[in-house]
Amino acid sequence: MKSPPASPGLVRAPWAEPAMDVADLAESSLGDADAPAVEVVVDGVKKEFRFRPPVKSIKTPGDLTAFKASESYAALRDFVLALNNACKGKKISGDVAVSERCESIIFLLKKASTLIDDIPPIEQPMRYGNKAFRQWMDTWGEEVPKLVEKMLPKPLKPAAVELAPYLAHSFGNKERIDYGTGHEHTFVTFIAALAHMGFVQASDMEAIALRVFWEYLKVARKLQLTYRLEPAGSHGCWSLDDYQFLPFMWGSAQLVDHPTIMPNHIHDMFVVKQGADDWYYLHCIKFIHEVKSGQLAENSPMLNDISACPSWQRVNSGMLKMYFAEVMDKFPVIQHMMFGSIFKPK
């Protein structure tokens, strides 16, 4: 697998299933030319946006090639790398400065969690794919535009029309009742879009990685367990535990140079349980043991193999390469990505 190229920026990549595609956009009154211009200043640089509902634009392998050469791809890649670096040596439960704006994102996620409590799973013959999830998605989809608009300061409120679909579809596919790394990636894109507009700052990276994403992961886990969501795609669409990838990657970053916890300690359940609320990686291993039977060598052979690595730095480097090669560079995944005025396909 090739290493990700280096370059600065922030990107987005949505998996909003009900999103308009390019053909729909031609009939929409919300194209770039018709949307009012909104100017914002980010880090001393003036940016102009014409916010509109995002659309799927990657239809062919050629489109993917163009996207990979774009500023938007570089921006999203670098945002993921910045969050990876922000995790290094830091505990989830550690002393992290959380800005008011990061708190406002966490509030949205807590609202999503509350909605799960309000919509219990239904009785049905199938063990997986509880259809109550569709009701949850409908209810969440109705709430998100209002919640996002309320969160944004007045000059950015027009952005809600473009941002809301990312957050709405960060938790799974309504029709298939599944969840995978595409949805996880969509949530990161939502946060990256907020950063691109200056809503969150570089100083928020640690809080985003260790507080905001932790809250997101708790909601995702709650949905997976409550509605027994199916893993999306083959092998959970390149996830490491059927659903997630990023908490393993950022979790390995957290543990770089840890004085006592080594990669092979994932087989020590005392270490795993003791550290599950501090380290993403151990949380994920604990989750696997809660939902699967057998040893990691049987139910998670890739993670079992990774545990033989001599250092967390080696694990983290490998996972970064894998994420860019198998998630951001893969047509079956990125064909679902949406684009608007914040991030563009070329």
TASULQUI-V344500 format. One record per run of one state. SS is the DSSP state (A for helix, B for strand, O for the rest). FROM is the first residue (numbers start at 1). LEN is the number of residues. If there is no record, write none. Layout:
# TASULQUI-V344500
{{SS:FROM:LEN} {SS:FROM:LEN}}
This chain:
# TASULQUI-V344500
{{O:1:19} {B:20:2} {A:22:6} {O:28:10} {B:38:5} {O:43:2} {B:45:5} {O:50:5} {B:55:2} {O:57:4} {A:61:8} {O:69:2} {A:71:17} {O:88:12} {A:100:19} {O:119:13} {A:132:20} {O:152:2} {A:154:15} {O:169:4} {B:173:1} {O:174:4} {B:178:2} {O:180:1} {A:181:16} {O:197:5} {A:202:25} {O:227:3} {B:230:2} {O:232:3} {A:235:4} {O:239:7} {A:246:9} {O:255:8} {A:263:5} {O:268:1} {A:269:7} {O:276:4} {A:280:12} {O:292:4} {A:296:4} {O:300:1} {A:301:6} {O:307:5} {A:312:17} {O:329:2} {A:331:4} {O:335:3} {B:338:2} {O:340:7}}
